[in-house]
Amino acid sequence: MSQSSPQPERPCPSRPLERRQDAGPVPSAAEAAGAPDAVRASDDEREAVVERLRIASVEGRLTFEELTERTEAAYAAVTRGDLERITADLPGMGAPGANPAPVQVKRKFTAVMGDCKERIVGRIDGPLEAVSVMGDVVLDLRGAQVPTGEVHISATAVMGDVKIIVPDGVSIELSGHNFLGDRRVAVRDPHPGARVPVVRITANAVMGDIKIVDDEHHAPLRRAITTWWNDRT
């Protein structure tokens, strides 16, 4: 007797294919036409919004923290409506520029057997320097205006501590040397391939510590409490 070869299994026509669990609802053509904000954003549209945010920062409309947060949100945007909400409070291209913040005159911050804490809110147009000798220096860059999108800092700690606070989502480039000291970076990695603001730090530690932290790692308990409270309301 001849034995028939096995036939491949075929899906039952009455049983629909399973959808991915993480897939969102697929809008109909009518829904997409009636809601243009729901149209998926392209990479070029995201890059255009990032460039608009950069120009707004140059015009003095956004702080360093706001620029970083909105840039991160632009790269994470899914629809055109998401992008429009990011720039909803910004004027159109070609509008007169706002008055920029006053230039940051003080650029060197020193602590010798003492403390120096500075929250920078001016416009950073040049490099900054932090020096700690048996003391503590804390620089907070979150409220500064950075028209170029880049900050250069020279940090030196000799038997002391230097702490630099940056917005969430910035890119950190660290160089320098340490001798019986420590140099640490505790920031969240930015979106891969994103053009985010950059903080370049030349850190030299001699029996001292230099630490760069973002808002998330600066005060995690306070941030957790704030998030919990906002979720409740």
C-alpha positions in Angstrom: 0.0 0.0 0.0 1.2 3.5 -0.8 1.5 5.8 2.2 0.3 9.4 1.6 2.8 12.1 2.5 1.8 14.4 5.4 0.1 17.6 4.5 1.1 20.9 6.1 -1.3 22.3 8.6 -3.5 25.1 7.3 -5.0 27.8 9.6 -8.7 27.4 10.1 -10.5 30.0 8.0 -13.0 30.7 10.9 -10.2 31.5 13.4 -8.6 34.9 13.0 -4.9 35.4 13.4 -3.8 36.5 16.9 -2.7 40.1 17.1 0.4 41.2 19.0 -0.5 41.9 22.6 1.3 45.3 22.5 -0.3 46.5 19.3 -2.5 49.5 19.6 -5.9 49.8 18.0 -5.8 50.3 14.2 -7.8 53.4 13.3 -10.1 53.2 10.3 -9.5 55.4 7.2 -12.4 57.6 8.2 -11.0 58.1 11.6 -7.6 59.0 10.3 -9.0 61.5 7.8 -11.2 63.1 10.5 -8.3 63.4 13.0 -5.1 64.7 11.3 -3.5 64.9 14.7 -3.6 61.1 14.9 -1.4 60.7 11.9 1.9 59.0 12.6 4.8 61.4 12.8 7.9 60.8 10.6 11.5 61.0 11.5 11.9 64.2 9.5 9.0 65.8 11.4 10.6 64.9 14.7 13.9 66.4 13.6 12.1 69.6 12.5 10.5 70.0 15.9 13.9 69.4 17.6 15.4 72.2 15.4 12.6 74.5 16.3 13.2 73.8 20.0 16.9 74.6 19.5 16.0 78.0 17.8 13.6 78.7 20.7 16.5 78.1 23.1 18.7 80.5 21.2 16.0 83.1 21.3 15.8 82.8 25.1 12.4 81.1 25.3 13.5 77.8 26.8 15.9 76.9 29.7 18.4 74.2 29.5 16.1 71.8 31.4 13.1 72.7 29.2 15.1 72.2 26.0 16.3 68.8 27.1 12.9 67.6 28.3 11.1 68.7 25.1 13.8 67.3 22.8 13.4 64.0 24.5 9.6 64.2 24.2 10.0 65.0 20.5 12.0 61.9 19.7 9.5 59.8 21.7 6.5 61.4 19.9 4.2 59.0 18.0 1.7 61.2 16.2 1.7 64.7 14.8 -0.6 65.7 17.6 2.2 64.8 20.1 4.6 67.0 18.3 2.2 69.9 18.1 1.7 69.8 21.9 5.4 70.1 22.5 5.6 73.4 20.6 2.1 74.7 21.4 3.4 77.6 23.5 6.1 78.6 21.1 5.6 81.3 18.3 5.8 80.4 14.7 9.1 80.4 12.8 10.3 83.9 12.0 8.6 85.6 15.0 10.7 88.2 16.8 13.1 86.7 19.3 12.4 87.0 23.0 14.8 88.8 25.3 17.5 86.3 26.3 18.5 85.9 29.9 21.4 88.0 31.2 24.8 86.5 30.5 26.3 84.4 33.3 29.1 86.7 34.4 30.5 84.5 37.1 32.1 81.5 35.6 34.5 80.3 38.2 33.2 78.7 41.4 35.6 77.9 44.2 35.4 76.4 47.7 38.5 76.3 49.9 37.6 74.6 53.2 34.0 75.7 52.7 30.9 75.3 50.5 29.8 76.9 47.3 26.4 76.2 45.9 25.2 77.9 42.8 22.0 77.6 40.7 22.8 79.1 37.4 19.8 80.9 35.7 21.8 83.2 33.3 22.9 82.6 29.8 26.0 80.4 29.4 28.1 81.7 26.6 31.5 80.3 27.7 33.2 77.6 29.7 32.6 77.2 33.4 35.2 76.2 36.1 34.6 74.5 39.5 37.4 74.1 42.0 37.1 72.5 45.4 40.0 72.3 47.9 38.8 70.5 51.0 35.4 71.9 50.4 32.2 71.3 48.4 31.0 72.9 45.2 27.5 72.3 43.8 26.6 73.6 40.3 23.0 73.3 39.2 22.6 73.9 35.4 18.9 73.0 35.1 17.6 76.6 35.1 20.3 78.0 32.8 19.9 79.2 29.2 22.3 77.5 26.8 21.9 78.9 23.3 24.5 76.6 21.8 23.1 73.5 23.3 26.6 72.7 24.8 28.2 73.4 28.1 31.9 73.0 28.8 33.0 72.7 32.4 36.4 72.2 34.0 36.1 70.5 37.4 38.9 70.0 39.9 38.5 68.4 43.3 41.5 68.2 45.8 40.4 66.4 48.9 37.0 67.9 48.3 33.8 67.3 46.3 32.3 68.7 43.1 28.7 68.0 42.2 27.2 69.0 38.9 23.4 68.7 38.4 22.1 68.5 34.8 18.7 68.0 33.3 17.4 64.6 32.5 18.2 63.3 29.1 21.4 65.3 28.4 24.5 63.6 26.9 27.6 63.6 29.2 31.2 63.6 27.8 33.7 63.0 30.6 37.4 63.3 30.4 40.3 64.0 32.8 42.2 62.1 35.5 41.9 60.9 39.1 44.4 60.1 41.7 43.1 58.3 44.8 39.8 60.0 43.9 36.5 59.1 42.2 34.7 60.4 39.1 31.1 59.2 38.7 28.3 59.9 36.2 24.8 59.0 37.3 22.5 60.1 34.4 19.9 58.4 32.3 21.1 57.5 28.8 19.5 59.7 26.1 17.5 58.4 23.2 19.8 56.5 20.8 20.8 58.7 17.9 19.0 61.8 19.3 20.5 65.3 18.9 20.3 66.2 22.6 22.1 68.9 24.5 25.7 68.0 25.6 27.7 68.7 28.8 31.4 68.2 28.3 33.3 68.0 31.6 37.1 67.8 32.1 37.3 66.3 35.6 40.5 66.0 37.6 40.2 64.5 41.1 43.1 64.2 43.6 41.8 62.4 46.7 38.4 63.9 46.0 35.1 63.2 44.3 33.5 64.6 41.2 29.9 63.5 40.5 27.6 64.4 37.6 23.9 63.6 38.3 20.7 64.4 36.5 17.4 65.4 38.1 16.3 61.8 38.5 19.4 60.8 40.5 19.8 64.1 42.4 16.8 63.7 44.6 15.1 60.3 43.9 13.0 60.3 47.0 11.6 63.8 46.4 10.9 62.9 42.8 9.1 59.7 43.7 6.9 61.5 46.2 6.1 64.2 43.6 5.2 61.7 40.9 3.0 59.8 43.4 1.2 62.9 44.4 0.7 64.0 40.7 -0.7 60.6 39.9 -3.2 60.8 42.7 -4.5 64.1 41.5 
